[in-house]
């Protein structure tokens, strides 16, 4: 036994000198007790080393990450949509994380990180034993022992620290092993980049790139010292050090980081004294899928990319599909950010002015109840049903519906194998039948219902549960009436400010009608030489109106007539100077290969015929229906027109095999019409509009690449004749320097206003109208395409000529084939034998006069 009493220190103290204790242990080695103590000490020491080795070896065979996982740590990374110039248009993500390399980091970020989190980072191998000893000696009161590498190990693999002490110790030990492996696998610089890319800086800022962009509207390369200090300060606990909620706390934490930087030589004392006084300097911009340019385009692109990546040949090596929201893909597109930005600006200006006129136009009337007397007017009952559907599609209605109907509809669905849709059309019809017999029979006779579904309706009606369903339905209607007619505070769309939204008080029902009253637009710009889509605008504001109008089908009106004229010129060698009489034309049963059951005699939009001779050039410019009908009759079949349209990119099944296609009776998209007109701008060669160039994985390996091959549609001679005619028909005016041609189009009741404008290096298709056909102007003056769509094209091209000379060349002219065209364009040299037209009435399409474009200089 040690005799501590024999080793008392100086009087008045109780300390035992350490050297005396050691002497007591080691001297007198001949004593048996001393030998045993030494042996057990060695056993404990060696046993401890052996246990530690065995323990770590055993731990290494647990759920630690494999070499492959270390090389490719799992992380949800945002996919980036790249513009044609290489800039980022937007992202797809569940976590807004886009990795950066070490070279893309500001030195300020690296200096702040090392000075604050791991000052000996470049000297250790993943574990800082000096820091560990300090942490143990001072019980963590002077800082922890986690290195940057260990923190990365925790982020990537072990996760948040467990509250269970034993589990927490095991986690820590695993982090040591993983940290050492990471240090062997990656360079110090790569570890820093991995760590900063993986950290969640909250507020949709996953990773250092998103954090830099969201908090400071900068790239990580441009982050200043104070900005770096704030971001590094958040690494301790981003939820607590949230600059949006606790700015004062974040300022104090930033000062701590700056002090560490000063203490470790990253900044001077003078810099520290100055910088700690500066404000946070936030420039917060929240990011989402719809942020950035071309939001409608990016939403449509997502659908296309998903379809491609689901195909077997474009899947991952393991057979699974790539996820555009998690796999960090790079999607390269043809969209030109500069052109897109200018187009969006001009669209907003144009639609703002047009909407102002539209609201004034309808200020004392309601489009849902107004009667125009037109033969093609949409019945009020259909308009009211459409409004009711909008109401029932709303989140507010669905919330009420779940309260009143979920229980009874679930019971009925299970008992009778019946499906209730969220718009409640089944319940409404069954309840109406219970109140007035014959509703179901009427729907069945009009083929709105199948006999099987009608039988199920009646089965529900006779069921013992029906009274409960009817009572619940009636209670829901009362709640809906009250909820939707009561004014509440809300935010709505507006053109009144840059944010394009405002706070107001309005009933939910009125807000539905208010937003439905906004005119929409679809715009696509294509480079005719390549088919590359440069501009895509699907609507006026994606936040409030998600429906894309570039890919939606609308009646095309007179924009289709140039294809009819081109067919006649190409197949029959007609000249723009050919003259025909403006009189009714009839295509009767048995005429040509039209296979009509009844005679077809379209009327002019004015309902009148001049009886005078006019050239084809003049007829196209005025969109005279009788002349279009004449050309169709001369062709003796719709097939030549359909065939040419197909060569110009319009699928045959999209066009009715009727002579009415000569007047634009088809429903087509902006994509199809713009692509077709790009043929005229490309010397008769059609290039399919493409907007996706290639897809790469996060490592830069190519997954998919697009291909496009031009195909001939028109001879160069016939094509140039059409260009010459479209120059006159376009009548764009505005003093443009560009060589411009084009065609307007307007449909029944002014529901659709088109203008397809072409220049040698850009074709722009524009549609304008309401989402509902009755959301339209009521008069010729404002309802035609020349008023609704043409001004946008004119202003956009003028803006390109003024602001974008580096990406748009206004000096280029349409190509004219050398030599004789074989078709006379100079009407002073042309002599025509007039061919009288015959015929009477039907489809109202375009207007003879463009009241806004009489003067080409305006």
C-alpha positions in Angstrom: 0.0 0.0 0.0 1.1 3.5 -0.7 1.9 5.5 2.4 0.5 8.9 1.4 1.0 10.2 5.0 4.7 9.9 4.6 4.7 12.2 1.6 3.0 15.3 3.1 4.0 18.5 1.3 4.8 21.8 2.9 2.9 22.6 6.1 -0.6 24.0 5.4 -1.1 22.1 2.1 -2.6 18.7 1.3 -1.0 18.2 -2.1 1.2 15.0 -2.6 4.1 15.6 -4.9 3.7 13.5 -8.1 7.3 12.5 -8.2 7.1 11.0 -4.7 4.1 8.9 -5.7 6.0 7.6 -8.8 9.0 6.8 -6.6 6.8 4.8 -4.3 5.4 2.9 -7.2 8.6 2.1 -9.1 11.3 1.9 -6.3 11.6 -1.3 -4.5 10.9 -3.3 -7.5 11.9 -6.5 -5.6 8.7 -6.2 -3.6 6.1 -8.7 -4.9 3.2 -6.1 -4.6 5.1 -3.7 -6.8 5.7 -6.3 -9.5 2.0 -7.1 -9.6 1.1 -3.5 -10.0 3.5 -3.0 -12.9 2.3 -6.2 -14.6 -1.4 -5.1 -14.3 -0.5 -1.6 -15.6 1.1 -3.1 -18.7 -1.8 -5.5 -19.1 -4.2 -2.7 -18.9 -2.2 -0.5 -21.3 -1.7 -3.2 -23.9 -5.2 -4.6 -23.5 -6.6 -1.1 -24.0 -4.6 -0.7 -27.2 -5.7 -4.2 -28.4 -9.3 -3.5 -27.4 -9.3 -0.2 -29.3 -7.8 -1.9 -32.4 -10.4 -4.7 -32.3 -13.2 -2.3 -31.5 -12.4 -0.1 -34.4 -11.9 -3.1 -36.7 -15.3 -4.4 -35.6 -16.8 -1.0 -36.0 -15.5 -0.7 -39.5 -17.6 -3.8 -40.5 -20.9 -2.2 -39.4 -23.0 0.2 -41.5 -20.1 2.5 -42.5 -20.2 3.7 -46.0 -18.4 1.7 -48.7 -15.7 3.0 -51.0 -18.3 3.6 -53.7 -20.5 5.6 -51.3 -17.5 7.6 -50.3 -16.7 8.4 -53.9 -20.3 9.2 -54.7 -22.0 10.4 -51.5 -25.8 10.6 -51.9 -27.1 14.1 -52.1 -30.3 15.6 -53.6 -28.9 18.0 -56.2 -31.0 20.5 -58.2 -30.9 20.0 -62.0 -30.1 23.2 -63.9 -31.7 24.4 -67.1 -29.1 26.1 -69.2 -29.8 28.8 -71.8 -28.1 28.8 -75.2 -25.3 31.1 -73.9 -24.6 28.8 -71.0 -26.3 30.8 -68.3 -28.8 29.2 -65.9 -32.4 29.8 -66.8 -33.8 28.0 -63.7 -33.7 24.8 -61.7 -35.7 21.7 -60.8 -35.3 20.6 -57.2 -36.6 19.1 -54.0 -33.5 20.6 -52.4 -32.1 23.7 -54.0 -28.6 22.4 -54.1 -26.2 22.9 -57.0 -22.6 21.8 -56.2 -19.6 24.1 -56.7 -16.0 23.2 -57.0 -13.3 24.6 -54.7 -12.2 27.0 -57.4 -15.6 28.5 -57.5 -15.4 29.5 -53.8 -14.3 32.9 -52.7 -11.1 32.8 -50.6 -13.1 34.7 -48.0 -15.4 31.7 -47.4 -12.5 29.3 -47.1 -10.6 31.6 -44.7 -13.6 32.1 -42.5 -14.4 28.4 -42.5 -10.9 27.2 -41.5 -10.4 30.0 -39.0 -13.7 29.3 -37.2 -14.3 25.6 -37.5 -10.8 23.9 -37.8 -7.7 26.1 -37.5 -5.4 23.1 -37.9 -7.4 21.7 -40.9 -4.4 21.5 -43.2 -2.2 19.8 -40.6 -4.3 16.8 -39.5 -5.5 13.6 -41.2 -9.2 14.0 -40.3 -8.9 13.9 -36.5 -7.4 16.8 -34.6 -5.8 15.0 -31.6 -4.6 18.3 -30.1 -8.1 19.7 -30.3 -9.4 16.4 -28.9 -7.1 16.6 -25.9 -8.2 20.2 -25.3 -11.8 19.2 -25.4 -11.3 16.3 -23.0 -9.2 18.4 -20.6 -11.7 21.3 -20.5 -14.8 19.2 -20.9 -15.7 21.0 -24.1 -15.8 24.4 -22.5 -13.0 25.7 -24.8 -14.4 24.3 -28.1 -15.2 20.9 -29.5 -13.0 18.5 -31.3 -14.9 18.0 -34.5 -12.9 18.8 -37.6 -14.3 20.0 -40.9 -13.9 16.4 -42.2 -15.7 14.9 -39.2 -18.6 17.4 -39.8 -18.7 16.4 -43.4 -18.9 12.7 -42.3 -21.8 13.6 -40.0 -23.6 15.5 -42.8 -23.1 12.7 -45.4 -23.5 9.5 -43.4 -24.0 9.5 -39.6 -26.7 12.2 -39.3 -27.7 14.3 -36.3 -26.2 13.4 -33.0 -28.3 10.9 -31.0 -29.6 11.9 -27.6 -28.7 8.4 -26.3 -25.1 8.7 -24.8 -24.0 5.2 -26.0 -25.3 5.8 -29.5 -23.8 9.3 -29.5 -20.3 7.8 -28.6 -20.7 5.2 -31.4 -21.6 7.9 -33.9 -18.5 9.9 -32.9 -16.2 6.9 -33.3 -17.8 6.1 -36.7 -17.2 9.8 -37.7 -13.5 9.3 -36.9 -13.2 6.3 -39.2 -15.2 7.9 -42.0 -13.2 11.2 -41.6 -9.9 9.3 -42.0 -11.3 7.5 -45.1 -12.5 10.8 -46.6 -9.0 12.3 -46.1 -7.5 9.4 -48.0 -10.1 9.6 -50.8 -10.3 13.4 -51.3 -8.0 16.4 -51.2 -8.4 19.0 -48.5 -9.9 21.4 -51.0 -12.4 18.8 -52.2 -13.5 18.1 -48.6 -14.2 21.8 -48.1 -16.3 22.0 -51.3 -18.2 18.8 -50.3 -18.9 20.2 -46.9 -20.2 23.6 -48.0 -22.2 22.0 -50.9 -23.9 19.6 -48.4 -24.9 22.0 -45.7 -28.4 23.3 -45.4 -28.4 27.1 -44.9 -32.3 26.9 -44.7 -34.8 29.2 -46.5 -34.5 26.9 -49.6 -30.7 27.5 -49.6 -29.2 24.0 -49.7 -25.5 24.3 -50.3 -23.2 27.3 -50.6 -24.2 28.3 -54.1 -27.9 28.6 -53.2 -27.0 30.4 -50.0 -24.9 32.9 -51.8 -27.6 33.5 -54.4 -30.6 33.6 -51.9 -29.0 35.7 -49.2 -26.8 38.0 -51.2 -27.8 37.6 -54.9 -24.2 36.7 -55.7 -22.2 33.7 -56.8 -20.0 32.0 -54.2 -16.9 33.4 -56.1 -18.0 37.0 -55.3 -18.8 36.7 -51.6 -17.2 39.4 -49.4 -15.5 39.0 -46.0 -18.6 40.0 -44.0 -20.9 37.9 -46.2 -18.6 34.9 -45.8 -18.5 35.4 -42.0 -22.3 35.4 -41.8 -22.6 32.2 -43.9 -19.8 30.4 -42.0 -21.5 31.5 -38.7 -24.7 29.8 -39.8 -22.8 26.5 -39.9 -23.0 26.2 -36.1 -26.8 26.0 -36.3 -28.6 27.5 -39.3 -32.0 27.3 -37.7 -30.9 29.3 -34.7 -28.7 31.7 -36.7 -31.4 32.5 -39.2 -30.7 36.0 -40.7 -34.4 36.5 -41.6 -35.7 35.9 -38.0 -32.8 36.7 -35.7 -30.6 39.4 -37.5 -29.2 40.7 -34.2 -28.1 37.2 -33.1 -26.6 36.6 -36.5 -24.7 39.9 -36.3 -23.1 38.7 -32.9 -22.3 35.4 -34.4 -20.7 37.0 -37.4 -18.5 39.1 -35.1 -17.3 35.9 -33.5 -16.3 34.6 -36.9 -14.6 37.8 -37.8 -12.7 37.7 -34.5 -11.5 34.2 -35.3 -10.3 35.3 -38.7 -8.4 38.2 -37.1 -7.0 35.9 -34.4 -5.7 33.5 -37.0 -4.3 36.1 -39.4 -7.0 35.9 -42.1 -7.8 39.6 -41.6 -6.0 42.5 -39.8 -7.1 44.1 -36.6 -8.0 47.3 -38.5 -10.2 45.2 -40.9 -11.9 43.5 -37.9 -12.7 46.8 -36.2 -14.2 48.2 -39.4 -16.1 45.1 -40.6 -17.8 44.2 -37.4 -19.6 47.5 -37.5 -21.2 46.9 -40.9 -24.8 45.7 -41.3 -25.6 42.2 -42.6 -26.3 43.6 -46.1 -28.8 40.9 -47.0 -30.3 41.0 -50.5 -32.7 38.1 -49.9 -34.4 36.6 -52.9 -36.4 33.4 -52.4 -36.0 30.9 -55.1 -38.6 28.4 -56.5 -39.3 26.5 -59.7 -41.0 29.4 -61.3 -38.2 31.9 -60.6 -36.1 33.1 -63.5 -36.7 33.5 -67.2 -39.1 31.4 -69.3 -41.1 29.7 -66.5 -43.7 28.3 -68.8 -41.0 26.9 -71.0 -39.2 25.2 -68.1 -42.4 23.5 -66.9 -43.1 22.1 -70.4 -39.4 21.2 -70.7 -39.7 19.2 -67.5 -42.4 17.0 -69.0 -40.3 16.4 -72.2 -37.2 15.6 -70.2 -39.1 13.1 -67.9 -40.5 11.4 -71.0 -37.0 11.0 -72.5 -35.4 9.8 -69.3 -38.1 7.2 -68.8 -37.1 5.5 -72.1 -34.9 2.4 -71.6 -32.0 3.7 -73.6 -31.6 6.8 -71.4 -31.8 5.2 -68.0 -29.1 4.7 -65.4 -26.8 1.7 -65.6 -28.9 0.0 -62.9 -32.0 0.4 -65.0 -33.6 3.1 -62.8 -34.7 6.4 -64.2 -33.0 9.7 -63.6 -34.8 12.1 -61.4 -34.7 15.7 -62.6 -35.4 16.9 -59.1 -32.6 15.0 -57.3 -29.9 13.9 -59.7 -28.2 17.2 -60.5 -28.6 17.0 -64.2 -27.6 19.7 -66.6 -30.2 20.3 -69.3 -29.0 22.4 -72.2 -31.6 24.3 -74.2 -31.8 26.6 -77.2 -33.5 29.5 -75.4 -31.6 32.7 -75.8 -31.8 34.5 -72.4 -31.3 38.0 -73.9 -34.1 37.5 -76.5 -36.3 35.9 -73.9 -35.9 38.7 -71.4 -36.7 41.4 -74.1 -39.7 39.4 -75.3 -41.1 39.0 -71.7 -40.7 42.8 -71.1 -42.4 43.7 -74.4 -45.2 41.1 -73.7 -45.9 42.6 -70.3 -46.1 46.1 -71.8 -48.4 45.1 -74.6 -50.7 42.9 -72.4 -50.9 45.6 -69.8 -52.3 48.1 -72.3 -54.5 45.5 -73.9 -55.9 44.4 -70.6 -56.7 48.0 -69.6 -58.7 48.4 -72.8 -60.4 45.0 -72.2 -61.5 45.9 -68.7 -62.9 49.2 -69.9 -64.6 47.4 -72.8 -66.5 45.1 -70.4 -66.9 47.6 -67.5 -70.7 47.6 -67.7 -71.3 44.0 -68.9 -70.6 40.4 -67.7 -69.1 38.0 -70.3 -70.8 35.1 -68.5 -74.3 36.5 -69.1 -73.9 38.8 -72.2 -75.7 37.8 -75.4 -74.2 39.0 -78.7 -76.7 37.2 -81.0 -73.8 35.6 -82.9 -74.5 32.2 -84.6 -71.4 30.8 -83.0 -71.9 32.3 -79.5 -71.3 30.0 -76.6 -74.6 29.4 -74.7 -74.9 31.0 -71.3 -75.6 27.6 -69.7 -72.2 26.3 -70.8 -70.5 29.5 -69.6 -72.2 29.1 -66.2 -71.1 25.5 -66.0 -67.5 26.4 -66.8 -67.6 29.0 -64.0 -69.0 26.4 -61.6 -66.1 24.0 -62.5 -63.6 26.7 -61.8 -65.1 27.3 -58.4 -65.1 23.5 -57.6 -61.5 23.2 -58.7 -60.4 25.7 -56.1 -58.6 24.7 -52.9 -61.2 26.5 -50.9 -64.0 24.4 -52.3 -62.1 21.2 -52.0 -61.5 21.9 -48.3 -65.2 22.4 -47.7 -66.0 19.3 -49.8 -63.8 17.1 -47.6 -65.6 18.3 -44.5 -69.1 17.5 -45.8 -68.7 14.7 -48.3 -65.7 12.6 -47.6 -67.4 10.3 -45.2 -70.5 9.5 -47.2 -68.8 9.3 -50.6 -66.3 6.9 -49.1 -69.1 4.7 -47.8 -70.9 4.7 -51.1 -67.8 4.1 -53.1 -67.0 1.0 -51.1 -70.5 -0.3 -51.1 -71.4 0.2 -54.8 -68.0 0.3 -56.5 -68.6 3.9 -57.6 -66.2 6.7 -58.2 -67.0 10.3 -57.1 -65.0 13.0 -58.9 -63.8 16.1 -57.1 -66.0 18.3 -59.3 -69.1 16.5 -57.8 -70.8 16.2 -61.2 -72.1 12.7 -60.2 -73.7 14.0 -57.0 -75.2 17.0 -58.6 -76.8 14.9 -61.4 -78.2 12.3 -59.0 -79.7 15.0 -56.7 -81.2 16.8 -59.7 -82.8 13.5 -60.8 -84.3 13.1 -57.3 -85.9 16.5 -57.6 -87.0 16.3 -61.2 -87.1 13.0 -63.0 -85.6 12.8 -66.5 -82.2 14.4 -65.9 -80.3 11.1 -66.2 -82.4 10.1 -69.2 -81.6 13.4 -70.9 -77.9 13.0 -70.3 -78.1 9.5 -71.7 -79.9 10.6 -74.8 -77.3 13.3 -75.5 -74.6 10.7 -75.0 -73.1 12.5 -72.0 -73.4 9.3 -70.1 -73.0 5.6 -70.9 -75.9 3.2 -70.1 -73.7 1.5 -67.5 -73.0 4.8 -65.7 -76.6 5.8 -65.9 -77.5 2.5 -64.2 -75.0 3.2 -61.4 -76.5 6.7 -60.9 -79.9 5.2 -60.4 -78.5 2.5 -58.1 -77.1 5.3 -55.9 -80.4 7.1 -56.1 -82.3 4.1 -54.7 -79.8 3.2 -52.1 -80.6 3.6 -48.3 -77.6 6.0 -48.0 -78.9 8.5 -50.6 -80.8 10.6 -48.1 -77.6 11.2 -46.2 -75.8 12.0 -49.4 -78.4 14.5 -50.4 -78.4 16.2 -47.0 -74.6 16.4 -47.0 -74.7 17.9 -50.5 -77.3 20.5 -49.6 -75.3 21.5 -46.5 -72.2 21.8 -48.6 -74.0 24.1 -51.1 -75.1 26.4 -48.2 -71.5 26.5 -46.8 -70.1 27.2 -50.3 -72.5 30.0 -51.0 -71.6 31.7 -47.7 -67.9 31.1 -48.1 -67.6 32.2 -51.7 -69.8 35.3 -51.4 -68.1 36.7 -48.3 -65.4 39.3 -49.0 -62.0 38.4 -47.5 -58.5 39.7 -47.6 -56.5 38.2 -50.5 -53.7 38.8 -52.9 -54.6 39.0 -56.6 -52.8 39.5 -59.9 -52.4 43.0 -61.3 -50.4 45.0 -63.9 -50.4 48.0 -61.5 -46.9 47.4 -60.0 -43.6 45.6 -60.7 -44.5 42.7 -58.4 -47.6 42.1 -60.5 -49.8 41.4 -57.5 -51.7 43.4 -54.9 -53.6 42.9 -51.6 -57.3 43.6 -51.7 -60.6 42.6 -50.3 -62.8 40.5 -52.6 -65.1 37.5 -52.4 -63.6 34.2 -53.5 -66.3 34.0 -56.2 -65.5 37.4 -57.6 -61.8 36.6 -57.5 -62.4 33.6 -59.8 -64.2 35.8 -62.3 -61.6 38.5 -61.9 -58.6 36.3 -62.8 -60.5 34.6 -65.6 -61.1 38.0 -67.2 -57.4 38.4 -67.9 -56.4 37.9 -71.6 -53.6 35.4 -72.1 -50.9 35.0 -74.8 -48.7 32.4 -76.2 -45.4 33.5 -78.0 -42.7 31.4 -79.6 -39.6 32.7 -81.4 -37.7 30.3 -83.7 -34.5 30.6 -85.6 -35.6 29.3 -89.1 -32.1 28.2 -90.1 -31.8 25.7 -87.3 -35.2 25.3 -85.8 -33.9 26.4 -82.4 -36.5 27.9 -80.2 -35.2 31.1 -78.9 -38.2 32.6 -77.1 -41.1 30.9 -75.3 -43.8 32.8 -73.4 -46.8 30.6 -72.3 -48.9 33.2 -70.5 -48.8 36.6 -68.8 -47.7 35.4 -65.3 -46.9 31.8 -64.3 -47.5 32.3 -60.6 -51.2 33.1 -61.2 -51.8 31.4 -64.5 -50.0 28.1 -65.0 -51.6 26.9 -68.2 -49.2 27.1 -71.1 -50.7 28.7 -74.3 -47.7 27.8 -76.6 -48.7 24.1 -76.6 -52.4 24.5 -76.4 -54.6 24.2 -79.5 -56.7 27.1 -80.7 -58.5 27.9 -83.9 -56.0 29.5 -86.3 -58.2 31.5 -88.6 -56.5 33.3 -91.5 -53.0 32.4 -90.4 -53.5 29.1 -92.2 -54.4 30.8 -95.5 -50.7 31.3 -96.7 -50.4 27.5 -96.7 -53.4 27.3 -99.0 -52.0 30.0 -101.3 -48.5 28.4 -101.2 -50.1 25.1 -102.4 -51.8 26.9 -105.3 -48.6 28.6 -106.3 -46.5 25.5 -105.9 -48.8 23.1 -107.7 -50.5 25.4 -110.2 -47.9 28.1 -110.8 -50.3 30.9 -109.9 -48.9 34.4 -109.6 -49.7 36.9 -106.9 -51.0 39.0 -109.8 -53.6 36.5 -110.9 -57.0 38.2 -110.6 -60.3 36.6 -109.5 -63.7 38.0 -108.9 -64.9 38.5 -105.3 -68.2 36.6 -105.6 -69.7 33.6 -103.7 -68.0 30.3 -104.3 -69.8 27.0 -103.8 -68.3 23.6 -103.6 -71.2 21.2 -104.2 -71.5 17.5 -103.5 -69.7 15.6 -106.1 -67.2 18.4 -106.8 -63.6 17.3 -106.9 -62.5 14.9 -104.1 -64.1 16.8 -101.3 -66.8 14.1 -100.6 -69.3 16.7 -99.3 -72.8 15.7 -98.3 -74.1 19.2 -98.6 -73.0 22.3 -100.5 -70.4 24.6 -98.9 -70.5 28.3 -99.6 -68.5 30.4 -97.2 -69.1 34.1 -96.8 -66.7 36.9 -96.4 -66.2 38.2 -92.9 -68.3 41.3 -93.8 -71.0 39.2 -95.2 -70.7 41.1 -98.5 -69.0 40.5 -101.8 -67.6 43.4 -103.9 -68.1 41.6 -107.2 -64.8 43.2 -108.3 -61.7 41.6 -109.5 -58.7 41.5 -107.1 -55.2 40.0 -107.2 -54.2 37.1 -105.0 -51.8 39.5 -103.3 -54.7 41.8 -102.4 -57.0 38.9 -101.4 -54.4 37.5 -99.0 -53.7 40.9 -97.5 -57.5 41.4 -96.9 -58.1 37.7 -96.0 -61.0 37.5 -98.5 -62.7 34.2 -97.8 -64.2 33.9 -101.3 -60.8 33.8 -102.9 -59.5 31.2 -100.5 -62.5 29.1 -101.3 -61.8 29.6 -105.0 -58.2 28.3 -104.6 -59.4 25.3 -102.7 -61.9 24.5 -105.5 -59.2 24.9 -108.1 -57.1 22.3 -106.2 -60.1 20.0 -106.3 -59.3 18.4 -103.0 -58.1 19.3 -99.5 -55.3 16.7 -99.8 -52.7 18.9 -101.5 -53.1 21.5 -98.8 -52.8 18.9 -96.1 -49.8 17.3 -97.7 -48.0 20.7 -97.9 -48.9 21.4 -94.3 -47.4 18.1 -93.3 -44.2 18.9 -95.1 -44.3 22.2 -93.0 -44.5 20.3 -89.7 -48.2 19.9 -89.1 -49.4 16.3 -88.7 -52.1 15.2 -91.1 -54.5 14.0 -88.4 -54.5 17.6 -87.0 -56.3 18.9 -90.0 -59.9 18.2 -91.1 -60.3 16.8 -94.6 -62.7 19.5 -95.4 -62.6 22.6 -97.7 -63.1 24.7 -94.6 -59.4 24.3 -93.8 -58.9 27.1 -96.4 -60.4 29.5 -93.9 -58.4 28.2 -90.9 -61.0 25.9 -89.3 -58.3 23.8 -87.7 -57.2 23.9 -84.1 -53.4 24.1 -83.9 -50.7 25.3 -81.5 -48.4 28.2 -81.5 -45.6 25.6 -81.9 -47.1 24.2 -85.0 -47.9 27.5 -86.7 -44.6 29.1 -85.9 -42.8 26.0 -87.2 -44.8 26.1 -90.4 -44.1 29.7 -91.1 -40.4 29.2 -90.4 -40.4 27.2 -93.7 -41.1 30.5 -95.5 -38.2 32.2 -93.7 -35.8 29.3 -94.6 -36.1 29.2 -98.4 -38.8 26.5 -98.3 -36.9 24.2 -96.0 -38.7 23.0 -92.8 -36.7 22.6 -89.6 -38.7 21.1 -86.7 -38.7 23.5 -83.8 -36.5 22.0 -81.1 -35.7 23.4 -77.7 -33.7 20.6 -76.0 -30.1 20.2 -77.1 -28.7 17.6 -74.7 -28.9 16.3 -71.1 -25.8 15.5 -69.0 -25.5 13.9 -65.6 -23.9 15.7 -62.7 -20.5 14.4 -63.7 -20.8 15.8 -67.3 -21.5 12.5 -69.0 -23.9 12.9 -71.9 -27.2 11.1 -71.5 -29.2 12.4 -74.4 -28.5 14.5 -77.5 -31.1 15.9 -80.0 -30.9 15.8 -83.7 -32.7 17.8 -86.3 -32.7 17.4 -90.1 -34.3 19.9 -92.5 -36.7 18.7 -95.1 -37.8 20.4 -98.3 -41.4 21.7 -98.4 -41.5 24.3 -101.1 -39.3 25.1 -104.1 -37.1 28.2 -103.5 -39.0 30.0 -106.4 -42.5 29.3 -105.0 -41.3 30.1 -101.5 -40.0 33.5 -102.5 -43.3 34.3 -104.1 -44.9 33.6 -100.8 -42.4 35.8 -99.0 -43.2 38.6 -101.4 -47.0 38.2 -100.7 -46.5 38.0 -97.0 -44.5 41.2 -97.0 -47.7 42.9 -98.2 -50.1 40.8 -96.0 -48.0 41.4 -92.9 -48.2 45.2 -93.2 -46.2 45.5 -90.0 -45.3 49.2 -90.3 -43.5 50.9 -87.4 -40.5 52.0 -89.4 -38.7 48.7 -88.9 -35.3 48.2 -90.5 -35.7 44.4 -90.8 -37.1 42.6 -93.8 -40.5 41.6 -92.3 -43.4 39.6 -93.5 -46.3 37.9 -91.8 -50.0 37.1 -91.5 -52.8 37.9 -89.0 -55.7 35.6 -88.1 -58.9 36.1 -86.2 -61.7 33.6 -85.4 -65.4 33.6 -84.8 -66.6 36.0 -82.0 -63.0 37.4 -81.9 -62.0 34.5 -79.6 -58.5 34.2 -81.1 -56.2 36.9 -82.3 -53.1 35.6 -84.2 -50.0 37.1 -85.8 -47.2 35.1 -87.2 -44.3 37.5 -88.1 -41.2 36.4 -90.0 -37.8 37.9 -90.5 -34.8 36.1 -92.2 -33.4 35.1 -88.8 -36.3 35.0 -86.4 -39.9 33.8 -86.8 -42.3 34.8 -84.0 -45.8 33.3 -83.6 -48.2 35.1 -81.3 -51.7 34.1 -80.1 -53.8 36.2 -77.8 -57.2 35.6 -76.3 -59.1 34.4 -73.2 -58.9 31.0 -71.7 -62.6 30.8 -72.3 -64.0 31.7 -75.8 -66.4 34.3 -74.3 -63.5 36.2 -72.8 -63.0 38.3 -75.9 -63.6 41.7 -77.4 -67.1 42.3 -78.9 -66.0 44.4 -81.9 -63.9 44.2 -85.0 -61.7 47.2 -84.0 -60.2 45.5 -81.0 -61.0 41.8 -81.6 -58.8 41.1 -84.6 -55.3 39.7 -84.6 -53.9 43.0 -85.9 -54.9 44.6 -82.7 -54.4 41.8 -80.2 -51.1 40.3 -81.4 -49.4 42.2 -84.2 -48.3 45.2 -82.0 -46.3 42.9 -79.8 -44.4 41.5 -82.7 -43.7 45.0 -84.1 -42.5 46.4 -80.7 -40.4 43.3 -80.1 -38.6 43.5 -83.4 -38.1 47.2 -82.9 -36.6 46.5 -79.5 -34.3 43.9 -81.0 -33.1 46.4 -83.6 -32.4 49.0 -80.9 -31.2 47.0 -77.9 -29.8 43.7 -79.2 -27.7 44.3 -82.2 -25.2 41.7 -81.0 -27.8 38.9 -81.2 -30.1 40.2 -83.9 -29.1 41.4 -87.3 -31.7 43.6 -89.0 -29.7 44.0 -92.2 -30.3 40.4 -93.4 -32.8 40.0 -96.2 -34.8 37.1 -97.4 -33.1 34.9 -99.9 -34.2 35.3 -103.5 -33.2 32.5 -105.9 -31.1 33.7 -108.8 -32.5 33.9 -112.3 -36.1 33.9 -113.4 -38.6 32.8 -110.8 -40.9 31.5 -113.4 -43.7 33.4 -111.7 -44.3 37.1 -112.3 -44.3 39.3 -109.3 -44.6 42.7 -111.1 -48.4 43.0 -111.7 -47.7 45.9 -114.2 -46.2 43.2 -116.5 -48.8 40.6 -115.8 -52.0 39.9 -117.8 -54.7 37.7 -116.3 -57.7 36.1 -117.7 -60.3 36.7 -115.0 -62.0 33.6 -113.6 -65.5 34.3 -112.2 -66.3 32.8 -108.8 -69.5 31.1 -108.1 -71.4 30.3 -105.0 -73.1 31.8 -100.9 -72.2 31.5 -96.9 -70.8 30.1 -93.6 -67.5 30.5 -91.7 -66.7 34.0 -90.4 -63.0 34.4 -90.1 -60.8 37.5 -90.8 -61.6 41.2 -91.4 -61.0 42.9 -94.7 -59.5 46.0 -93.1 -56.8 46.5 -90.5 -57.8 49.9 -89.0 -54.5 50.2 -87.2 -52.1 49.5 -90.0 -53.3 51.7 -92.9 -50.2 53.7 -92.7 -47.1 51.5 -93.2 -45.0 54.2 -91.5 -46.7 53.8 -88.2 
